[in-house]
Each structure stands twice: as structure tokens, then as C-alpha cells.
């Protein structure tokens, strides 16, 4: 990976991190759902867009239910659940796509 690519990767990672920090779990799920759906349903955008909407909503509802159930009667922030599931997913996707030794 060239120096420009590493710089671009670093800057883009910071921009995404700031976006998720400001927008919260909704933005994170909005980035994660299309990737999950692309793996399961292929890359045809006519199918991918509506399926991503539905999967993203269902995923966030599931995470919210889990967050409300784990520490009942207290509530855990839903962002913790989405981060615990989404972080490893994106790392797996990165390693699978680019290989562990190429970063």
C-alpha cells in the first residue's frame, strides 16, 4: 500500500469515526447494513437498497431490545451493542477483503 493510500485510509477512518461519534448508532448501522446485505444478497442495487433499509431497521430494533434486556431495569446505550457487533464485523470485512498482511 503506497503512502498516499495509507494517508487516505487514515483520514477516511478519522472522518468516519467523527461521523459515528456525532450521529451515533444510526449512522453506524447505516454504514454496516449495506455491507452485510451485499454479502448475503449480492450487489444488485435494485435489491440491495430496499433490503438494506429493512435489515438496518431490524438490526437496530434487535440491538435496542438487547440493550434494554441485558441490564433490566436499567438501560444500556444501544450504541454499545452496535459497536460490539459492528466493530468486529468491519475488522473481519477489512481482513477478508484486503488480506491481513496488505495493510
MIZAPA-807704 format. One line per field, with one value per residue (C-alpha): residue number from 1; residue in three letters; chain; x, y, z. Coordinates in nm, 2 decimals, decimal comma. Example, Ala and Ser with C-alpha at 12.3 -4.5 7.8 and 13.67 -1.06 7.14 Angstrom:
% residues 2
num: (1;2)
residu: (ALA;SER)
chaine: (A;A)
u: (1,23;1,37)
v: (-0,45;-0,11)
w: (0,78;0,71)
***
This chain:
% residues 103
num: (1;2;3;4;5;6;7;8;9;10;11;12;13;14;15;16;17;18;19;20;21;22;23;24;25;26;27;28;29;30;31;32;33;34;35;36;37;38;39;40;41;42;43;44;45;46;47;48;49;50;51;52;53;54;55;56;57;58;59;60;61;62;63;64;65;66;67;68;69;70;71;72;73;74;75;76;77;78;79;80;81;82;83;84;85;86;87;88;89;90;91;92;93;94;95;96;97;98;99;100;101;102;103)
residu: (UNK;UNK;UNK;UNK;UNK;UNK;UNK;UNK;UNK;UNK;UNK;UNK;UNK;UNK;UNK;UNK;UNK;UNK;UNK;UNK;UNK;UNK;UNK;UNK;UNK;UNK;UNK;UNK;UNK;UNK;UNK;UNK;UNK;UNK;UNK;UNK;UNK;UNK;UNK;UNK;UNK;UNK;UNK;UNK;UNK;UNK;UNK;UNK;UNK;UNK;UNK;UNK;UNK;UNK;UNK;UNK;UNK;UNK;UNK;UNK;UNK;UNK;UNK;UNK;UNK;UNK;UNK;UNK;UNK;UNK;UNK;UNK;UNK;UNK;UNK;UNK;UNK;UNK;UNK;UNK;UNK;UNK;UNK;UNK;UNK;UNK;UNK;UNK;UNK;UNK;UNK;UNK;UNK;UNK;UNK;UNK;UNK;UNK;UNK;UNK;UNK;UNK;UNK)
chaine: (A;A;A;A;A;A;A;A;A;A;A;A;A;A;A;A;A;A;A;A;A;A;A;A;A;A;A;A;A;A;A;A;A;A;A;A;A;A;A;A;A;A;A;A;A;A;A;A;A;A;A;A;A;A;A;A;A;A;A;A;A;A;A;A;A;A;A;A;A;A;A;A;A;A;A;A;A;A;A;A;A;A;A;A;A;A;A;A;A;A;A;A;A;A;A;A;A;A;A;A;A;A;A)
u: (0,00;0,15;0,20;-0,09;-0,32;-0,22;-0,28;-0,62;-0,71;-0,61;-0,80;-1,11;-1,10;-1,10;-1,38;-1,59;-1,51;-1,61;-1,93;-2,03;-1,94;-2,17;-2,46;-2,45;-2,55;-2,79;-2,50;-2,30;-2,59;-2,64;-2,28;-2,29;-2,63;-2,54;-2,22;-2,40;-2,67;-2,42;-2,25;-2,59;-2,79;-2,53;-2,45;-2,76;-2,87;-3,24;-3,24;-2,97;-3,13;-3,47;-3,32;-3,06;-3,34;-3,52;-3,21;-3,08;-3,41;-3,44;-3,08;-3,12;-3,45;-3,28;-2,99;-3,22;-3,42;-3,10;-2,97;-3,30;-3,30;-2,94;-2,93;-3,31;-3,45;-3,16;-3,09;-2,76;-2,70;-2,78;-2,45;-2,26;-2,44;-2,40;-2,03;-1,97;-2,13;-2,02;-1,65;-1,55;-1,77;-1,58;-1,24;-1,34;-1,45;-1,13;-0,91;-1,12;-1,12;-0,76;-0,58;-0,41;-0,07;-0,15;-0,24)
v: (0,00;0,33;0,63;0,82;0,52;0,49;0,86;0,84;0,54;0,72;1,04;0,85;0,64;0,96;1,12;0,80;0,79;1,16;1,10;0,80;0,99;1,28;1,09;0,78;0,43;0,52;0,63;0,33;0,09;0,29;0,20;-0,16;-0,28;-0,24;-0,44;-0,72;-0,73;-0,72;-1,03;-1,21;-1,08;-0,97;-0,63;-0,56;-0,22;-0,27;-0,55;-0,41;-0,07;-0,19;-0,50;-0,27;-0,05;-0,34;-0,52;-0,19;-0,13;-0,48;-0,49;-0,16;-0,29;-0,61;-0,42;-0,19;-0,49;-0,65;-0,33;-0,29;-0,65;-0,71;-0,48;-0,47;-0,25;-0,01;0,05;0,01;0,26;0,09;0,22;-0,02;-0,32;-0,19;-0,13;-0,47;-0,63;-0,39;-0,33;-0,70;-0,72;-0,43;-0,57;-0,91;-0,74;-0,55;-0,85;-1,06;-0,80;-0,69;-0,97;-0,95;-0,87;-0,60;-0,31)
w: (0,00;-0,10;0,13;-0,04;0,01;0,38;0,43;0,26;0,47;0,79;0,70;0,59;0,91;1,12;0,92;0,97;1,34;1,38;1,19;1,40;1,72;1,61;1,46;1,69;1,62;1,35;1,12;1,22;1,13;0,81;0,71;0,83;0,69;0,32;0,37;0,55;0,28;-0,01;0,13;0,16;-0,14;-0,40;-0,54;-0,75;-0,62;-0,71;-0,45;-0,22;-0,14;-0,01;0,17;0,34;0,47;0,62;0,76;0,91;1,08;1,20;1,32;1,52;1,67;1,77;1,93;2,11;2,25;2,36;2,52;2,72;2,83;2,94;3,24;3,31;3,47;3,37;3,00;2,83;2,54;2,21;2,07;2,29;2,13;1,78;1,84;1,99;1,68;1,42;1,51;1,47;1,15;0,99;1,10;0,95;0,63;0,61;0,66;0,42;0,15;0,17;0,35;0,68;0,55;0,30;0,54)
***
